[in-house]
Amino acid sequence: MVGLGVGVGTGALGSVIGKLATLLGDEYTMLKRVRKDIAFLERELRRMQILVDTLADMEELDELAKDWKGTMRDLSYDMEECIDRFMLRLGNGDAKPRFRKKTVRQLKTLFERHGIGTQIKELKARVEEENQRRQRLNLDKYIVSPTRAVAIDPRLAAFHGVTKGLVAIDGRRDQVISWLTEESEEPKVVAIVGGGGLGKTTLAMETYRKIGGNYQCRASVSVSRTPDLEKLLKDVLSQIDEAAFSKCQAERWEKDQLVRQIRRILTGKRYFLVIDDVWKVQDWEFIKAAFPDNYNGSRIIATTRIANVAKSCCSNSCGRLYQMLPLNDGDSRILFFKRIFDSESSFPPQLEKVSARILKKCGGLPLAIITIASLLANKPQNADEWERLQDSIGAGLSYESDDGGKEDAEISCEELKWKWIAEGFITSKQGNLYQEAESCFNELVNRSMIQIVDVDSFEEKYCQVHDMVRDLIISRSTEENFATVLNGVCNSLPTKMRRLSLQSSGLEQKGAIQAIIRSKLHVRSFNVFEETKDIPPLVDFLSLRVFDIYRDYSSWENKHIRNIGSFYQLRYLRMSGLGITELPADIGKLQNLETLDLRGSRIRRLPSTIAQLQKLVRLLIDNDDFVFSADMFGNMRALEEVSDIYKVDNPEIFLEEFGHLTKLRKISMSRLWGWWRVNFGNVKCYREALGSSLNKLGKYSLQYLHTNGDMGNIIFRDPCCTFPHLQDLKLVHDMERIPKGMASLTNTVKLEIAVTQFDEEGLHILMGMPSLAYLQLTVGFRGTMSPMTVSSNGFKLLEVFHFHCNISYGEVGIEFAAGAMTALRRLHLSWRARLVRLRSSDDVGMGIQHLSSLMQLQVETWCVGATLEEVEALEGPVEKAVTLHPNRQTLQLHLHRKDEHLMFKDEEERKRGRPAGFFIPLAMLEENALEQEDQVI
């Protein structure tokens, strides 16, 4: 993974070298007494870094090399702690060249009082000692010897060497081959679907090797979750025609030209392709378009872990879907023992019982079996050692559903990235750490180490890790003393704990409180995930970068955070405790703080010293009673994200300062104007000034905006308004119409908007937004619609459409023409049966059958006050449209009736004024239900 400053195996070595280099810069020429020692440390550590990086990437090390690597890791942390304290005493908390110069007398006092010179000499002596030990142990052989550097396990070489060595592959491969070789000249696609690690790619490639030679042209490529489609097409071209590929490289062909050339080459030929790891239907459609549908017996294998994608790949009449299943017990044993002992026959009988328990927990998942077997291959072959590993493995896996084998806990993607940044795991030469963190996150997703919870939301909110990945993380973290999990299970605690994860009353574990106090100078991350009775005194955690009280634990009170100002290195602070009602004034001392997340807390105001946090990037609030101080924004020019701005004590000062926050990427202020109107009167100048500020900020870095419809009317009334970077826009509360200025939003991917009137002009504005992939459109309470047709001229990239129709009475005015919304995968319709009817001439609902890529249709009908006949009049045409859909065999239809108990059996019952068994007047039922519905939507 790129961009690591601090790592599991390398410790803080990269960060230390950078800080030492800074101390040698022109800003620090006054450090003459120790400058030579600092230069020595920086030079020697750079030389040693090459070896440390090499050892950190190797799976197998002898004990001496492993011990040296561990010593260097711990030394790097100790050095960074020393340098950070030195920097703090110089007058600033980081190692960037902005420290004010001290006088010679001040420096002399500083050195004598704190023994800084002595500390640096001690560090120099430790580095010299480790350098000498490196030479004595001849550890450089790991760098100069290619065979040792790659360290290929001979058991793995035998395992992957020939086809017959693969476990349970023959039957699966033969089944796929039988489908591919059926006598038919029509083009055929076989989609292999299954969870990560089940062996989809192995099966596809073994089939490719077995029969690929029978075809005139063949190629195999991998797509991934974030594909470079141009590179992928070039990869195909290089395999089917080398001369054309050379010409492509020389002339720098673009995607359209590549598609045309590939189609020309393959037209009339019998070809065989493997398209591996497809994540999205639209990616498949683009790739498939490059391959002609000739009738020469051509074949394609596509692999994916997503069922809807697999169904799309094999949606034609000749397509086949192969569901990958876990290994059975016998094949699991063979794979397990082959990885550890070369064969099952050499397996020690004393390991029989523990092996059976391990395999049961692996659940037939090849990736899990290989991962655990790889750990055991390097451990002593005794039952006690294996039992310890077995005890640490998750409680069992299942792949009977798409969600099988995942941890229940959902991890916030955004918070994960910012914690990485705060810990120093991410570095970037360009200086944009967040973009680098996103790249690292995407890389982990592509490797299946992280799984996104809802890929259709177009907003990566939460992710999960597989049980086996979690166990691998815990095992590696323990081995490298990277993190300590306090859950009452482990028997011993390390001398120096660097990162703490408090779970399931872990502080009640014997000696845990004392161990935390002993490690307070070394702890870099403290994460609280469970309620606890005992809380250690939190003072002088001088190395702490991340402090996270994750949930609303009432045991955490103001007294526990009163010394938080002593956490001088703190970059990330999240506090959700209900018992925390105020922050201490010395929070202003946290000069390195980047994230302050108070969502879930009862804090209503911030101390005035908050304005001293000039490096603060994110300020997150969700308390309705919280009041922002307008004065604080004047100094906080590093802010990139603020939410949710609801109440501000001084509108004039706020408006003056707000427009200067030009680094803002995310703004949430959906209720601000409504509160001003109540407390300061409907002052037009405030509204116009705020709109002007938002328009100004839109020209800089603004990517996410969550505001109300009233403000949306102001900022988008100008057809030429400029928001070049805006990707996510949410406008709550009804606007009258779609504003004309939204036609200029060329890069907006996600839009949520509510209007009271929706007409042809508004439809054309939305259709003209070229990047729109997710649309939630609500026609508001007692709104109106004009009859309109969605043609093939817009919505080219739209994949998800939520349409909530709340009109008073009349037709659902939208119909889909042939060729409309060709990329749409998911459609969600919501309407009130009492008030609306479908606009249809042939009893087919809304032209849904024309949405060619549709995979999921969800219809929610609000039944309050309606008769059964009215409800069925909405559902029936939709069901008929599904029967006419080209994807009818795979299209998922979900019909949901809301408040069905408030539906009338017939008109006779409605005239009586209440559904059977209810004694509430009809008018009251409708009024209450409609108010509730409007609030939900």
C-alpha positions, 0 to 999 in steps of 0.5 A, spaced: 500 500 500 502 506 498 503 512 502 505 509 509 508 514 514 507 509 520 506 502 519 505 495 522 512 492 521 516 499 520 513 503 526 514 510 526 521 510 522 518 513 516 515 519 520 522 519 524 526 520 518 522 526 515 522 530 522 529 529 523 530 532 516 526 538 518 530 539 524 536 539 519 533 545 515 534 552 515 529 554 520 533 550 526 540 553 525 540 554 532 541 547 534 549 547 533 550 543 539 546 537 537 546 538 529 551 533 528 548 528 532 541 529 528 545 529 522 548 522 524 541 519 526 538 521 519 543 518 515 543 512 519 536 511 519 535 512 512 540 506 510 537 502 515 530 503 513 531 499 506 532 493 510 526 494 515 521 495 509 524 489 506 523 485 512 516 488 514 514 485 507 516 478 508 512 473 511 518 468 513 523 471 517 528 467 522 528 469 529 534 473 529 531 477 523 524 478 527 527 480 533 532 486 530 526 488 526 521 489 532 527 492 536 528 497 530 520 498 530 520 500 538 526 504 537 522 508 532 517 510 536 521 512 542 525 516 537 518 520 535 516 521 542 523 524 544 522 529 537 515 530 539 516 532 546 522 536 543 518 540 538 513 541 543 518 545 548 521 549 542 514 552 542 509 548 537 507 541 537 509 538 530 515 538 526 514 542 520 518 548 519 514 554 522 517 554 529 519 561 532 526 561 533 529 561 540 534 566 543 541 562 545 540 563 552 533 560 551 535 554 548 541 553 553 536 553 558 531 548 554 537 543 553 540 543 560 533 543 564 530 537 559 536 534 558 535 534 550 542 533 548 543 527 553 537 524 550 539 525 543 546 522 544 542 516 548 538 515 541 544 515 537 548 510 541 542 505 540 542 506 533 549 505 533 548 498 537 542 496 532 547 498 526 552 493 529 548 488 530 545 488 523 552 487 521 554 481 525 547 478 523 548 479 516 541 481 515 543 485 509 542 478 505 535 479 505 536 485 501 541 483 496 539 476 495 533 475 490 531 468 493 530 470 500 527 477 498 521 473 495 521 468 500 516 463 496 514 457 500 516 451 496 509 448 499 505 453 495 509 452 489 507 445 489 500 447 490 500 451 484 504 448 480 500 443 476 492 443 475 491 436 478 494 439 485 488 444 485 483 442 490 476 440 488 477 444 481 476 438 476 469 437 477 467 445 477 471 446 471 468 440 467 461 443 469 463 450 466 467 447 460 460 443 459 456 449 458 461 453 454 462 447 449 454 446 448 453 445 440 451 452 439 453 458 434 450 463 439 455 467 443 455 465 450 456 468 457 458 464 463 458 468 469 461 465 476 458 468 482 460 467 489 464 471 495 471 473 496 476 468 496 471 462 494 476 461 488 472 464 482 478 467 478 482 460 479 476 456 476 475 461 470 483 461 469 483 453 469 477 453 464 481 458 460 487 454 460 484 447 458 480 450 452 482 457 450 487 454 445 481 451 441 479 459 439 482 463 434 483 469 439 483 469 446 484 474 452 483 474 460 483 481 464 481 483 471 476 489 472 476 491 479 471 495 483 474 502 480 477 500 473 481 503 468 477 502 462 482 504 457 487 500 460 483 494 460 481 495 453 489 496 451 490 489 455 485 486 451 488 488 444 495 486 446 493 479 447 489 479 441 493 483 436 500 485 438 501 489 431 494 493 433 497 494 440 503 497 438 500 502 433 495 504 439 501 505 443 504 510 438 498 513 436 495 514 443 488 511 442 482 513 446 477 508 449 472 509 443 477 508 438 480 502 442 473 499 442 472 500 434 479 496 433 477 490 438 470 489 434 474 489 427 479 484 429 474 480 433 468 480 427 468 474 424 472 470 429 471 465 434 474 468 441 474 466 448 475 471 453 475 471 461 473 478 464 475 477 472 472 481 478 466 485 475 463 490 480 458 494 476 453 492 471 455 499 467 462 496 467 460 490 464 455 493 459 461 498 457 466 492 456 461 487 453 460 493 447 467 492 445 466 484 443 461 483 437 455 478 437 457 474 432 455 467 431 461 463 431 461 460 437 464 465 441 465 464 449 466 469 455 467 467 462 465 473 467 467 473 475 463 477 480 461 477 487 455 481 486 449 477 484 445 482 480 452 483 476 452 476 475 445 476 472 446 481 468 452 478 465 448 472 463 441 475 461 441 473 454 438 466 452 444 462 452 447 465 458 449 460 464 450 462 472 455 458 476 454 459 483 461 458 487 459 454 493 464 452 499 468 446 499 466 440 503 469 437 509 473 432 505 476 437 500 477 442 506 481 437 509 486 436 503 487 443 502 488 445 509 493 439 510 496 440 503 498 447 505 501 445 512 504 438 511 505 437 503 500 432 504 494 429 508 498 423 510 504 426 513 499 430 518 500 428 526 495 425 529 495 429 535 492 435 531 486 431 529 481 434 534 484 441 534 484 441 526 477 439 525 475 445 530 479 450 526 476 447 519 469 448 522 470 455 523 473 456 516 466 454 513 469 451 507 472 458 505 478 457 501 481 463 503 480 462 510 483 455 510 489 458 506 490 464 511 489 460 517 494 454 514 499 459 513 499 462 520 500 455 522 505 453 517 510 457 521 508 455 528 510 449 532 506 443 530 503 442 537 496 442 540 497 447 545 499 452 539 494 450 535 489 451 540 491 458 542 490 460 534 483 456 534 481 460 540 482 466 537 478 465 530 471 468 529 465 464 531 464 460 524 462 462 517 457 461 512 456 463 505 449 461 504 447 468 503 451 475 500 452 477 507 455 471 510 462 471 513 462 478 515 462 482 522 456 485 524 459 491 526 459 497 521 465 501 520 464 509 518 469 509 512 470 517 513 472 516 520 477 510 518 480 515 513 481 520 518 484 516 523 489 513 518 491 520 517 491 522 524 495 516 526 500 518 521 499 512 516 498 516 510 503 521 507 503 524 501 508 528 497 503 532 494 500 534 501 493 532 499 492 526 505 485 525 504 486 523 497 491 519 499 487 516 504 481 514 499 486 511 495 489 506 500 481 505 502 479 503 495 485 499 494 483 495 500 476 494 498 479 492 491 483 486 495 477 484 498 480 486 505 474 491 506 467 490 504 462 496 503 456 495 506 451 499 501 454 500 494 448 502 491 447 509 496 453 512 492 456 514 498 461 510 502 458 510 509 460 504 512 464 498 511 465 491 514 471 486 514 470 478 514 471 474 520 477 471 517 480 478 515 479 481 522 482 475 526 488 476 521 489 483 523 488 481 530 494 476 530 498 480 526 497 486 531 499 482 537 505 479 534 508 486 532 505 489 538 501 494 533 495 494 537 492 491 544 485 489 545 482 489 552 476 485 552 478 481 558 481 475 554 488 476 553 492 473 559 498 478 559 499 485 556 505 488 553 510 493 557 509 498 552 502 499 549 501 503 543 494 503 541 488 501 545 481 498 543 477 497 549 471 492 548 467 488 553 469 491 559 476 490 558 478 495 563 476 490 569 481 485 566 486 484 572 492 489 571 489 493 565 488 500 569 495 500 571 498 497 564 495 503 561 498 508 566 505 505 565 504 506 558 501 513 558 507 516 554 507 511 549 499 510 547 498 513 540 490 511 540 485 510 545 478 507 542 472 506 547 467 501 544 464 498 550 461 501 557 466 500 563 466 502 570 473 503 571 476 509 567 484 510 568 486 517 569 487 521 563 493 526 563 499 527 560 498 522 554 503 525 550 503 521 544 496 520 543 493 522 536 486 518 536 481 519 542 475 516 540 469 515 545 465 511 540 458 511 543 453 514 548 456 511 554 453 515 560 459 512 565 464 518 561 463 525 565 466 531 564 471 530 570 474 524 565 476 529 560 478 535 564 486 534 563 485 533 555 489 539 554 495 535 556 494 531 549 499 535 545 499 530 539 492 529 539 489 529 532 482 526 532 477 527 538 470 524 538 466 524 544 459 521 544 458 520 551 451 523 554 455 524 560 459 529 557 456 536 557 462 541 556 469 541 554 475 544 558 477 551 556 484 548 555 482 544 549 485 550 545 492 547 547 491 542 542 494 545 536 495 539 532 487 537 532 484 536 526 477 532 527 473 534 533 466 530 532 461 531 538 455 528 535 451 524 540 454 528 546 450 533 550 455 539 549 451 545 547 457 550 546 464 550 545 469 554 550 472 561 546 479 557 546 476 553 540 478 559 536 485 557 537 485 550 533 488 553 527 489 546 524 482 544 525 479 541 519 473 537 521 467 540 526 461 535 527 455 537 531 448 534 531 445 537 538 439 541 536 441 545 542 448 547 540 449 554 538 455 556 534 459 562 536 460 566 530 467 569 532 471 562 532 470 562 524 475 567 523 481 563 525 479 556 523 481 557 516 483 550 515 476 547 516 474 543 510 468 540 513 462 543 518 456 540 520 450 541 522 450 549 522 443 550 526 444 555 531 449 561 530 449 567 536 451 572 531 449 572 524 452 578 522 459 576 524 458 569 522 456 571 515 462 576 514 467 570 516 463 564 513 465 566 506 472 566 507 473 558 509 475 557 502 477 550 504 470 547 505 469 541 502 463 539 506 457 543 509 451 541 512 446 547 514 439 544 512 435 548 518 440 554 519 435 559 515 429 557 519 432 558 526 434 565 524 427 567 521 424 565 528 430 568 532 432 574 528 426 576 523 425 574 516 431 579 514 432 579 507 439 581 507 441 575 511 439 570 506 442 574 500 448 574 504 448 567 506 447 565 498 452 569 496 457 566 501 455 559 498 456 561 491 463 564 493 465 557 496 462 553 491 467 556 486 473 553 490 473 546 493 466 545 495 464 537 494 458 536 498 452 541 500 446 539 505 441 545 505 434 547 505 430 548 499 429 556 500 437 557 500 437 552 494 432 557 490 437 563 492 444 559 490 441 556 483 436 561 481 442 564 476 443 559 470 450 561 470 452 559 477 458 555 478 459 549 483 465 546 479 466 541 484 459 539 487 458 532 487 453 531 492 447 535 493 441 535 498 436 540 498 431 538 504 424 541 505 420 543 499 422 548 493 417 550 488 420 548 482 427 545 480 431 551 479 434 553 472 441 554 475 442 546 477 443 545 469 450 548 470 451 542 475 456 538 471 459 534 476 454 532 481 453 525 482 448 524 487 442 529 488 436 529 493 431 534 492 423 535 494 419 540 490 411 542 490 411 543 482 414 538 477 413 539 470 417 538 463 422 544 464 424 541 471 425 534 468 429 537 462 434 540 467 435 534 471 436 530 465 441 535 463 445 533 469 451 529 465 454 526 471 448 524 475 448 517 478 443 517 484 437 521 484 431 522 489 426 526 487 420 528 492 414 531 489 412 534 496 405 534 500 399 537 496 404 538 490 402 537 482 405 534 476 404 535 469 404 529 464 411 528 462 415 522 458 422 520 460 426 519 453 433 517 451 436 524 451 438 524 458 440 520 465 445 516 461 449 515 467 443 514 472 443 508 476 438 509 482 432 513 482 427 514 488 421 517 486 416 519 492 409 522 489 405 526 494 401 530 489 394 531 492 390 528 487 391 526 480 396 522 475 403 520 476 405 524 471 412 520 469 412 515 464 419 511 461 419 511 453 423 506 450 431 507 451 430 511 457 435 511 463 439 505 460 444 505 466 438 504 471 439 498 476 434 500 482 428 504 482 424 505 488 417 508 487 413 511 493 405 513 492 399 514 496 393 510 493 388 514 496 390 520 492 394 518 485 393 513 479 397 511 474 397 515 467 397 509 462 393 507 456 395 499 456 395 498 463 402 497 464 405 501 469 409 507 467 413 504 461 417 500 467 418 495 461 423 499 457 428 500 463 433 495 460 438 495 465 433 494 471 435 489 476 431 491 482 424 495 483 421 497 490 414 499 490 411 502 497 404 504 497 401 508 503 394 505 504 391 509 509 384 511 507 384 507 500 380 501 498 383 495 496 381 496 489 385 503 489 391 499 492 391 494 486 390 499 481 397 501 482 400 495 483 397 491 478 400 495 472 407 495 475 406 487 476 404 487 468 410 491 466 415 486 470 412 480 466 414 484 459 421 486 462 427 483 458 430 481 465 423 478 468 427 472 470 432 476 474 428 482 476 427 483 483 420 486 485 418 488 492 411 490 493 410 493 500 404 496 503 404 501 508 399 502 514 395 496 510 391 496 517 388 503 515 386 500 508 378 499 507 376 493 504 371 497 499 367 503 498 362 501 502 366 500 508 370 507 506 363 511 506 362 508 514 368 512 515 373 507 518 376 501 517 374 494 520 376 495 527 378 502 528 373 508 531 378 514 528 374 518 523 377 517 516 379 525 515 383 524 522 386 518 519 388 521 513 391 527 516 395 524 521 398 519 516 399 524 511 403 528 516 407 522 518 409 521 511 411 528 509 416 528 515 419 521 513 420 523 506 
